[in-house]
Amino acid sequence: MTPRSADDAISVEDEPARAVAELPDEIAAQKAARPRQKAITIGAVCKSLAQEFPDISISKIRYLEDQKLLSPRRTPGGYRLYTPAEVARLRTILRMQRDEFLPLRVIRQELAAGRLEGAPVPRAGGRDPARSSRASVSVRDGSGALYSLEDVLEETKTDRKLVEELEEYGVVKGEVRGGVRYFDETEREIIAAVAELARYGVGGRNLRVFRSSADREANLLQQILAPALRSRNPQRRKEALEALENLAAVTTRLKHLLLVADLRKIVR
């Protein structure tokens, strides 16, 4: 049998024909009636998403796989194969990064909770039921994962001078261990967002307004919840953390709405 090229789409059926034949007649008929899904290579995935996500790359998809967000099937030759469902999952991940600036840890939680492309659209004037049950901002300790400067530069396609500028203006700080500078996941996402802004000529010095605004908001929320956050009662502290996340989510939404209102005035 002639082997297929790595760039060719490969047909993937739900179960082998023998397994279908062993099912009861009704179930077997349903299985046989299902359309066959096509699995495509990682290169083809990049091409299919490039129009919506110009910065998509094979290395970025592999990185998301390393972070356990994707699990494509492998051929005996080691090629990754993505079904339409997996491509939809990847598109969801990329949109949550781009549109909501969610860190990978929160995206992982969203996916585990069942948030995927094709989820019901919220009713007009209503809240998204998939998101109303959780705070959209998490302030709790993450996995503790650290990324070297070189890893961040490669993944975010950011210029080294831009990262140095962000450090100079206090937008990110990083941490030096053994002579190597590392950034946590949140700082890595900040750098990725700034790299996108840099495409429009926004530099580190322009971001001081964001840094100052974030500092003022954090101080305000701290004043509101300081006594409960300092409590030695585990339950009270847990409730304070939940309240802090909810307040952060509300203030984030409020800032977005105020920005949209101002931008609408500009384009009138």
C-alpha positions, -999 to 999 in steps of 0.1 A, spaced: 0 0 0 14 34 -10 19 56 21 2 90 21 21 123 21 23 140 55 5 170 41 -25 149 29 -57 148 49 -62 114 65 -97 98 70 -105 88 105 -135 67 113 -151 66 148 -145 28 152 -132 0 131 -158 -17 109 -155 -49 129 -164 -31 161 -194 -15 145 -206 -49 132 -206 -62 168 -230 -35 180 -268 -40 180 -284 -33 147 -299 1 155 -266 14 170 -246 0 142 -268 17 117 -263 50 135 -226 46 135 -225 36 99 -246 67 90 -222 91 106 -201 111 81 -164 103 82 -142 130 97 -110 142 81 -79 146 102 -53 171 89 -17 177 97 -4 205 119 7 224 88 -27 223 73 -42 235 106 -19 266 105 -31 274 70 -68 270 79 -64 294 108 -40 319 93 -66 343 81 -82 348 115 -49 344 134 -20 358 114 5 350 141 -4 313 143 26 290 139 35 254 142 56 261 173 27 279 190 4 249 184 31 226 197 34 248 228 -3 245 235 0 208 232 29 208 257 6 227 280 -19 199 278 -45 220 260 -44 199 229 -40 162 223 -38 153 186 -35 118 175 -2 106 162 5 84 132 30 55 135 54 79 118 49 106 145 28 131 125 2 150 144 -34 147 131 -62 171 141 -98 163 136 -124 191 130 -133 190 167 -97 195 177 -93 224 153 -125 239 168 -109 235 202 -78 252 191 -98 281 176 -116 285 209 -82 287 228 -68 313 204 -99 334 206 -99 333 244 -63 345 243 -69 372 218 -103 385 228 -104 380 266 -66 379 274 -72 348 296 -41 330 308 -36 294 298 -45 282 333 -79 298 331 -84 287 295 -77 251 307 -104 255 333 -129 269 308 -123 240 285 -127 215 313 -160 232 321 -172 225 286 -167 258 269 -161 251 232 -170 266 198 -206 261 191 -218 267 226 -252 284 230 -251 322 223 -264 342 253 -299 357 249 -301 393 240 -296 414 271 -288 383 291 -256 369 306 -237 340 292 -247 311 314 -214 294 308 -195 324 322 -219 338 348 -211 310 373 -174 319 376 -152 350 380 -135 359 347 -104 370 366 -84 346 388 -60 360 413 -51 328 431 -17 311 428 -12 293 395 9 263 387 41 282 395 54 276 360 82 299 349 93 307 314 128 318 304 133 350 285 144 330 255 112 309 256 90 340 259 107 357 230 104 327 208 67 320 217 54 356 216 77 367 187 86 398 208 117 419 203 141 416 232 144 454 234 106 457 240 108 433 269 137 453 284 116 484 280 86 468 298 109 460 327 123 495 327 88 510 330 77 484 356 51 467 334 68 433 340 95 424 365 106 388 359 128 369 383 164 359 380 174 324 390 209 311 384 217 341 362 187 333 340 156 356 338 122 339 341 87 352 338 55 337 352 25 328 331 7 361 337 38 382 327 42 360 297 6 368 286 13 405 293 43 404 270 22 387 243 -4 414 245 21 442 244 38 425 214 4 428 196 2 465 206 37 471 194 26 463 158 7 496 160 36 515 173 27 513 210 59 511 232 67 506 268 65 542 277 30 544 264 20 516 287 27 535 319 -9 547 319 -20 510 320 4 503 348 -7 533 368 -44 525 363 -39 488 374 -20 500 405 -49 524 415 -75 497 409 -56 471 429 -52 496 458 -89 503 457 -99 467 459 -73 461 486 -89 488 507 -123 473 503 -113 437 512 -81 442 533 -95 431 567 -110 398 552 -79 391 532 -57 394 563 -81 371 583 -66 340 598 -100 322 594 -95 300 563 -132 302 553 -133 340 556 -101 343 536 -115 320 509 -147 341 507 -125 372 505 -106 358 476 -138 349 457 -151 384 463 -118 399 451 -120 379 419 -157 390 414 -148 426 420 -119 423 395 -142 408 369 -167 436 374 -141 464 372 -126 448 341 -160 447 325 -167 483 335 -134 495 320 -142 477 288 -177 494 286 -162 528 293 -136 524 266 -162 512 241 -183 543 249 -154 566 244 -144 549 211 -179 552 198 -176 590 203 -144 590 183 -159 573 152 -191 593 151 
